[in-house]
Amino acid sequence: MKRTTNKKKRKKLFIRKKKLLATKKTALKWFVFLFSISTIASLGTGYLYYQTLINLSSRDKQSILKGYSLLREFEQQIEISGNQSEEQIKTEENIRHLATKLASFGTVKLVY
């Protein structure tokens, strides 16, 4: 760049350059800050997800297995009710019973 001979123009250019550098510095600081916050948040979320995958208790495993078996029985009863019309009342009672069991299979009683 060619140096200007006018003192006022030099001063304006110097001030403009200083402001530009200041805005670049603040932008860089904000970028580093937000990047570090997002990195910490994502690592925390990953850690919590990992812990929930690893730390299933035996009661949780039993309730999951119970839920799958109830779903299988529910599907069988629906197939039976679609095929037969003779024992319609009995299959409807079975479906209602299984529906109430499915609604409450995941509840765990806390013992203190």
N, CA, C and O atoms as a DFTB+ gen file, in Angstrom:
448 C
 N C O
     1  1       0.829      -1.180       0.000
     2  2       0.000       0.000       0.000
     3  2       0.873       1.243       0.000
     4  3       1.949       1.290       0.597
     5  1       0.369       2.225      -0.683
     6  2       1.073       3.497      -0.742
     7  2       0.645       4.333       0.463
     8  3      -0.543       4.429       0.772
     9  1       1.588       4.912       1.114
    10  2       1.305       5.728       2.284
    11  2       0.724       7.067       1.847
    12  3       1.236       7.726       0.942
    13  1      -0.367       7.449       2.522
    14  2      -0.989       8.728       2.167
    15  2      -0.222       9.872       2.809
    16  3       0.358       9.736       3.886
    17  1      -0.237      10.979       2.130
    18  2       0.468      12.153       2.646
    19  2      -0.412      12.986       3.558
    20  3       0.073      13.813       4.330
    21  1      -1.721      12.754       3.457
    22  2      -2.651      13.515       4.272
    23  2      -2.705      12.908       5.671
    24  3      -2.903      11.703       5.823
    25  1      -2.529      13.742       6.686
    26  2      -2.493      13.263       8.068
    27  2      -3.862      12.779       8.527
    28  3      -3.946      11.787       9.251
    29  1      -4.933      13.451       8.125
    30  2      -6.285      13.062       8.526
    31  2      -6.657      11.707       7.940
    32  3      -7.261      10.875       8.618
    33  1      -6.299      11.490       6.690
    34  2      -6.591      10.209       6.045
    35  2      -5.824       9.070       6.707
    36  3      -6.360       7.977       6.892
    37  1      -4.576       9.327       7.059
    38  2      -3.777       8.308       7.760
    39  2      -4.420       7.938       9.084
    40  3      -4.494       6.766       9.454
    41  1      -4.891       8.973       9.801
    42  2      -5.513       8.738      11.100
    43  2      -6.803       7.927      10.937
    44  3      -7.055       7.004      11.713
    45  1      -7.614       8.263       9.939
    46  2      -8.843       7.525       9.674
    47  2      -8.547       6.070       9.305
    48  3      -9.208       5.151       9.791
    49  1      -7.568       5.874       8.461
    50  2      -7.180       4.514       8.072
    51  2      -6.679       3.719       9.283
    52  3      -6.995       2.539       9.436
    53  1      -5.900       4.376      10.133
    54  2      -5.379       3.722      11.329
    55  2      -6.527       3.323      12.260
    56  3      -6.530       2.217      12.799
    57  1      -7.492       4.210      12.449
    58  2      -8.634       3.919      13.323
    59  2      -9.489       2.806      12.728
    60  3      -9.936       1.908      13.442
    61  1      -9.714       2.871      11.409
    62  2     -10.499       1.827      10.752
    63  2      -9.812       0.462      10.870
    64  3     -10.473      -0.546      11.118
    65  1      -8.503       0.431      10.695
    66  2      -7.728      -0.808      10.804
    67  2      -7.793      -1.353      12.227
    68  3      -7.911      -2.561      12.429
    69  1      -7.714      -0.456      13.218
    70  2      -7.774      -0.859      14.620
    71  2      -9.139      -1.457      14.957
    72  3      -9.224      -2.470      15.651
    73  1     -10.214      -0.820      14.458
    74  2     -11.559      -1.334      14.688
    75  2     -11.746      -2.704      14.044
    76  3     -12.350      -3.601      14.631
    77  1     -11.225      -2.850      12.843
    78  2     -11.334      -4.125      12.146
    79  2     -10.622      -5.226      12.920
    80  3     -11.162      -6.323      13.063
    81  1      -9.430      -4.954      13.418
    82  2      -8.703      -5.943      14.211
    83  2      -9.457      -6.268      15.503
    84  3      -9.479      -7.419      15.939
    85  1     -10.076      -5.250      16.112
    86  2     -10.826      -5.479      17.344
    87  2     -12.040      -6.362      17.080
    88  3     -12.336      -7.256      17.873
    89  1     -12.739      -6.126      15.991
    90  2     -13.902      -6.955      15.679
    91  2     -13.481      -8.383      15.341
    92  3     -14.186      -9.332      15.683
    93  1     -12.342      -8.542      14.675
    94  2     -11.839      -9.876      14.393
    95  2     -11.504     -10.622      15.679
    96  3     -11.786     -11.814      15.802
    97  1     -10.906      -9.923      16.632
    98  2     -10.543     -10.551      17.901
    99  2     -11.791     -10.976      18.673
   100  3     -11.845     -12.081      19.213
   101  1     -12.792     -10.099      18.722
   102  2     -14.015     -10.453      19.457
   103  2     -14.739     -11.604      18.766
   104  3     -15.284     -12.483      19.433
   105  1     -14.749     -11.605      17.437
   106  2     -15.386     -12.706      16.708
   107  2     -14.663     -14.018      16.993
   108  3     -15.304     -15.053      17.174
   109  1     -13.347     -13.982      17.034
   110  2     -12.574     -15.181      17.332
   111  2     -12.838     -15.666      18.756
   112  3     -12.965     -16.867      18.992
   113  1     -12.922     -14.730      19.703
   114  2     -13.209     -15.098      21.091
   115  2     -14.581     -15.756      21.211
   116  3     -14.728     -16.771      21.891
   117  1     -15.596     -15.172      20.542
   118  2     -16.929     -15.760      20.588
   119  2     -16.950     -17.135      19.940
   120  3     -17.613     -18.046      20.436
   121  1     -16.227     -17.290      18.831
   122  2     -16.175     -18.590      18.171
   123  2     -15.570     -19.645      19.089
   124  3     -16.112     -20.743      19.215
   125  1     -14.459     -19.322      19.727
   126  2     -13.808     -20.272      20.635
   127  2     -14.725     -20.594      21.809
   128  3     -14.833     -21.753      22.210
   129  1     -15.382     -19.584      22.360
   130  2     -16.277     -19.788      23.493
   131  2     -17.447     -20.691      23.117
   132  3     -17.720     -21.668      23.815
   133  1     -18.141     -20.380      22.027
   134  2     -19.301     -21.178      21.620
   135  2     -18.896     -22.581      21.178
   136  3     -19.624     -23.542      21.425
   137  1     -17.746     -22.704      20.531
   138  2     -17.278     -24.026      20.132
   139  2     -16.976     -24.892      21.349
   140  3     -17.314     -26.076      21.370
   141  1     -16.335     -24.303      22.369
   142  2     -16.027     -25.073      23.568
   143  2     -17.303     -25.458      24.312
   144  3     -17.402     -26.577      24.817
   145  1     -18.284     -24.554      24.391
   146  2     -19.553     -24.872      25.056
   147  2     -20.274     -25.992      24.311
   148  3     -20.787     -26.918      24.939
   149  1     -20.319     -25.921      22.995
   150  2     -20.998     -26.969      22.230
   151  2     -20.256     -28.300      22.339
   152  3     -20.893     -29.353      22.378
   153  1     -18.941     -28.274      22.388
   154  2     -18.167     -29.504      22.548
   155  2     -18.437     -30.136      23.914
   156  3     -18.634     -31.347      24.014
   157  1     -18.445     -29.326      24.946
   158  2     -18.712     -29.836      26.294
   159  2     -20.123     -30.409      26.375
   160  3     -20.328     -31.462      26.978
   161  1     -21.102     -29.723      25.772
   162  2     -22.483     -30.206      25.805
   163  2     -22.629     -31.523      25.053
   164  3     -23.314     -32.432      25.523
   165  1     -21.992     -31.634      23.894
   166  2     -22.096     -32.875      23.127
   167  2     -21.393     -34.023      23.832
   168  3     -21.882     -35.153      23.805
   169  1     -20.264     -33.756      24.456
   170  2     -19.582     -34.817      25.213
   171  2     -20.415     -35.250      26.412
   172  3     -20.480     -36.440      26.720
   173  1     -21.046     -34.312      27.084
   174  2     -21.908     -34.653      28.218
   175  2     -23.102     -35.483      27.788
   176  3     -23.487     -36.429      28.475
   177  1     -23.685     -35.133      26.661
   178  2     -24.815     -35.901      26.149
   179  2     -24.381     -37.310      25.758
   180  3     -25.083     -38.281      26.039
   181  1     -23.246     -37.417      25.123
   182  2     -22.728     -38.738      24.764
   183  2     -22.441     -39.590      25.982
   184  3     -22.716     -40.790      25.984
   185  1     -21.890     -38.978      27.017
   186  2     -21.605     -39.717      28.243
   187  2     -22.894     -40.195      28.902
   188  3     -22.964     -41.336      29.358
   189  1     -23.914     -39.342      28.958
   190  2     -25.192     -39.756      29.553
   191  2     -25.845     -40.867      28.747
   192  3     -26.413     -41.797      29.319
   193  1     -25.770     -40.781      27.431
   194  2     -26.314     -41.834      26.581
   195  2     -25.578     -43.148      26.819
   196  3     -26.206     -44.203      26.902
   197  1     -24.272     -43.092      26.930
   198  2     -23.467     -44.286      27.191
   199  2     -23.832     -44.897      28.543
   200  3     -23.961     -46.115      28.663
   201  1     -23.996     -44.058      29.550
   202  2     -24.327     -44.571      30.878
   203  2     -25.699     -45.231      30.906
   204  3     -25.879     -46.254      31.568
   205  1     -26.666     -44.661      30.198
   206  2     -27.991     -45.287      30.187
   207  2     -27.978     -46.602      29.422
   208  3     -28.750     -47.505      29.743
   209  1     -27.120     -46.726      28.421
   210  2     -27.031     -47.996      27.710
   211  2     -26.378     -49.070      28.571
   212  3     -26.800     -50.226      28.547
   213  1     -25.367     -48.701      29.319
   214  2     -24.599     -49.671      30.077
   215  2     -25.301     -50.078      31.367
   216  3     -25.291     -51.252      31.736
   217  1     -25.903     -49.124      32.047
   218  2     -26.392     -49.372      33.400
   219  2     -27.870     -49.725      33.471
   220  3     -28.631     -49.044      34.159
   221  1     -28.286     -50.764      32.782
   222  2     -29.641     -51.272      32.954
   223  2     -29.633     -52.246      34.126
   224  3     -28.786     -53.136      34.197
   225  1     -30.565     -52.075      35.030
   226  2     -30.635     -52.996      36.167
   227  2     -31.382     -54.258      35.747
   228  3     -31.952     -54.327      34.659
   229  1     -31.366     -55.248      36.625
   230  2     -32.035     -56.503      36.302
   231  2     -33.546     -56.305      36.226
   232  3     -34.224     -56.971      35.444
   233  1     -34.081     -55.373      37.054
   234  2     -35.517     -55.093      36.986
   235  2     -35.885     -54.480      35.632
   236  3     -36.931     -54.794      35.063
   237  1     -35.020     -53.610      35.126
   238  2     -35.285     -53.003      33.823
   239  2     -35.290     -54.061      32.727
   240  3     -36.159     -54.060      31.855
   241  1     -34.321     -54.956      32.778
   242  2     -34.242     -56.010      31.769
   243  2     -35.472     -56.909      31.828
   244  3     -36.009     -57.299      30.792
   245  1     -35.918     -57.237      33.039
   246  2     -37.105     -58.083      33.192
   247  2     -38.351     -57.386      32.665
   248  3     -39.196     -58.015      32.028
   249  1     -38.469     -56.078      32.930
   250  2     -39.658     -55.375      32.446
   251  2     -39.643     -55.246      30.923
   252  3     -40.703     -55.274      30.297
   253  1     -38.468     -55.107      30.320
   254  2     -38.381     -55.056      28.858
   255  2     -38.799     -56.397      28.256
   256  3     -39.557     -56.441      27.286
   257  1     -38.305     -57.480      28.832
   258  2     -38.688     -58.805      28.347
   259  2     -40.181     -59.042      28.529
   260  3     -40.826     -59.629      27.660
   261  1     -40.729     -58.595      29.639
   262  2     -42.159     -58.738      29.898
   263  2     -42.962     -57.964      28.863
   264  3     -43.989     -58.444      28.385
   265  1     -42.498     -56.769      28.517
   266  2     -43.179     -55.960      27.506
   267  2     -43.194     -56.640      26.145
   268  3     -44.216     -56.634      25.459
   269  1     -42.069     -57.226      25.748
   270  2     -42.028     -57.919      24.466
   271  2     -42.958     -59.128      24.464
   272  3     -43.644     -59.380      23.473
   273  1     -42.987     -59.871      25.556
   274  2     -43.880     -61.032      25.608
   275  2     -45.344     -60.598      25.593
   276  3     -46.172     -61.255      24.962
   277  1     -45.676     -59.503      26.276
   278  2     -47.054     -59.007      26.244
   279  2     -47.446     -58.547      24.842
   280  3     -48.575     -58.778      24.408
   281  1     -46.524     -57.899      24.133
   282  2     -46.807     -57.482      22.755
   283  2     -47.042     -58.684      21.841
   284  3     -47.932     -58.664      20.991
   285  1     -46.238     -59.728      22.026
   286  2     -46.402     -60.936      21.216
   287  2     -47.773     -61.565      21.469
   288  3     -48.472     -61.943      20.529
   289  1     -48.154     -61.675      22.755
   290  2     -49.463     -62.237      23.088
   291  2     -50.591     -61.365      22.538
   292  3     -51.599     -61.880      22.054
   293  1     -50.419     -60.053      22.612
   294  2     -51.427     -59.126      22.112
   295  2     -51.635     -59.312      20.607
   296  3     -52.770     -59.337      20.131
   297  1     -50.533     -59.441      19.863
   298  2     -50.630     -59.655      18.418
   299  2     -51.311     -60.974      18.097
   300  3     -52.101     -61.050      17.156
   301  1     -51.009     -62.024      18.876
   302  2     -51.646     -63.326      18.658
   303  2     -53.151     -63.241      18.897
   304  3     -53.935     -63.810      18.137
   305  1     -53.554     -62.532      19.950
   306  2     -54.982     -62.404      20.244
   307  2     -55.705     -61.604      19.150
   308  3     -56.852     -61.903      18.816
   309  1     -55.041     -60.606      18.604
   310  2     -55.659     -59.834      17.520
   311  2     -55.826     -60.695      16.279
   312  3     -56.845     -60.608      15.594
   313  1     -54.825     -61.531      15.983
   314  2     -54.945     -62.435      14.842
   315  2     -56.065     -63.444      15.061
   316  3     -56.820     -63.748      14.138
   317  1     -56.170     -63.957      16.274
   318  2     -57.228     -64.917      16.582
   319  2     -58.598     -64.257      16.449
   320  3     -59.531     -64.859      15.917
   321  1     -58.718     -63.019      16.931
   322  2     -60.016     -62.339      16.857
   323  2     -60.392     -62.016      15.413
   324  3     -61.578     -61.955      15.087
   325  1     -59.413     -61.812      14.556
   326  2     -59.712     -61.549      13.154
   327  2     -60.133     -62.804      12.419
   328  3     -60.920     -62.723      11.476
   329  1     -59.635     -63.955      12.818
   330  2     -59.939     -65.207      12.129
   331  2     -61.223     -65.857      12.625
   332  3     -61.951     -66.444      11.824
   333  1     -61.522     -65.773      13.902
   334  2     -62.664     -66.486      14.471
   335  2     -63.771     -65.520      14.856
   336  3     -63.528     -64.366      15.210
   337  1     -64.971     -66.018      14.777
   338  2     -66.113     -65.252      15.263
   339  2     -66.874     -66.038      16.325
   340  3     -67.834     -65.526      16.901
   341  1     -66.455     -67.283      16.592
   342  2     -67.156     -68.137      17.551
   343  2     -66.892     -67.688      18.985
   344  3     -67.835     -67.511      19.756
   345  1     -65.639     -67.504      19.349
   346  2     -65.281     -67.134      20.713
   347  2     -64.896     -65.657      20.775
   348  3     -63.870     -65.298      21.351
   349  1     -65.707     -64.830      20.191
   350  2     -65.412     -63.404      20.095
   351  2     -65.357     -62.747      21.470
   352  3     -64.491     -61.906      21.709
   353  1     -66.246     -63.105      22.365
   354  2     -66.304     -62.479      23.693
   355  2     -65.046     -62.811      24.490
   356  3     -64.484     -61.943      25.158
   357  1     -64.605     -64.064      24.422
   358  2     -63.411     -64.472      25.160
   359  2     -62.160     -63.762      24.639
   360  3     -61.325     -63.325      25.430
   361  1     -62.023     -63.646      23.332
   362  2     -60.845     -62.971      22.787
   363  2     -60.869     -61.470      23.098
   364  3     -59.822     -60.865      23.330
   365  1     -62.064     -60.874      23.101
   366  2     -62.155     -59.453      23.467
   367  2     -61.746     -59.229      24.918
   368  3     -61.089     -58.237      25.232
   369  1     -62.134     -60.150      25.808
   370  2     -61.720     -60.050      27.213
   371  2     -60.215     -60.211      27.350
   372  3     -59.577     -59.505      28.130
   373  1     -59.648     -61.143      26.589
   374  2     -58.192     -61.333      26.612
   375  2     -57.469     -60.088      26.112
   376  3     -56.447     -59.692      26.673
   377  1     -57.997     -59.472      25.060
   378  2     -57.372     -58.259      24.516
   379  2     -57.442     -57.133      25.536
   380  3     -56.458     -56.420      25.731
   381  1     -58.588     -56.958      26.191
   382  2     -58.697     -55.912      27.224
   383  2     -57.718     -56.164      28.366
   384  3     -57.058     -55.243      28.847
   385  1     -57.631     -57.426      28.796
   386  2     -56.717     -57.778      29.889
   387  2     -55.261     -57.486      29.501
   388  3     -54.503     -56.927      30.293
   389  1     -54.883     -57.869      28.283
   390  2     -53.518     -57.619      27.823
   391  2     -53.263     -56.119      27.643
   392  3     -52.149     -55.650      27.877
   393  1     -54.271     -55.378      27.235
   394  2     -54.103     -53.933      27.074
   395  2     -53.833     -53.263      28.414
   396  3     -52.997     -52.363      28.501
   397  1     -54.528     -53.690      29.450
   398  2     -54.273     -53.104      30.769
   399  2     -52.896     -53.506      31.277
   400  3     -52.214     -52.705      31.915
   401  1     -52.483     -54.726      31.003
   402  2     -51.132     -55.143      31.398
   403  2     -50.068     -54.345      30.653
   404  3     -49.062     -53.946      31.239
   405  1     -50.292     -54.112      29.351
   406  2     -49.340     -53.333      28.565
   407  2     -49.256     -51.897      29.054
   408  3     -48.190     -51.283      29.018
   409  1     -50.373     -51.367      29.508
   410  2     -50.365     -49.982      29.969
   411  2     -49.558     -49.813      31.248
   412  3     -49.035     -48.732      31.519
   413  1     -49.457     -50.878      32.031
   414  2     -48.789     -50.746      33.329
   415  2     -47.551     -51.613      33.484
   416  3     -47.062     -51.768      34.603
   417  1     -47.024     -52.184      32.406
   418  2     -45.876     -53.082      32.574
   419  2     -44.602     -52.349      32.953
   420  3     -43.734     -52.934      33.601
   421  1     -44.461     -51.082      32.568
   422  2     -43.222     -50.354      32.822
   423  2     -43.145     -49.690      34.180
   424  3     -42.101     -49.154      34.551
   425  1     -44.234     -49.717      34.923
   426  2     -44.195     -49.080      36.235
   427  2     -43.418     -49.946      37.209
   428  3     -43.606     -51.161      37.275
   429  1     -42.540     -49.298      37.962
   430  2     -41.711     -50.007      38.921
   431  2     -42.009     -49.437      40.297
   432  3     -42.001     -48.223      40.501
   433  1     -42.271     -50.335      41.236
   434  2     -42.523     -49.884      42.599
   435  2     -41.196     -49.601      43.284
   436  3     -40.303     -50.447      43.311
   437  1     -41.080     -48.407      43.833
   438  2     -39.863     -48.047      44.535
   439  2     -39.967     -48.488      45.994
   440  3     -40.959     -48.227      46.674
   441  1     -38.921     -49.159      46.449
   442  2     -38.889     -49.632      47.822
   443  2     -37.804     -48.860      48.563
   444  3     -36.641     -48.847      48.159
   445  1     -38.208     -48.220      49.650
   446  2     -37.240     -47.446      50.432
   447  2     -36.843     -48.183      51.664
   448  3     -36.033     -47.685      52.447
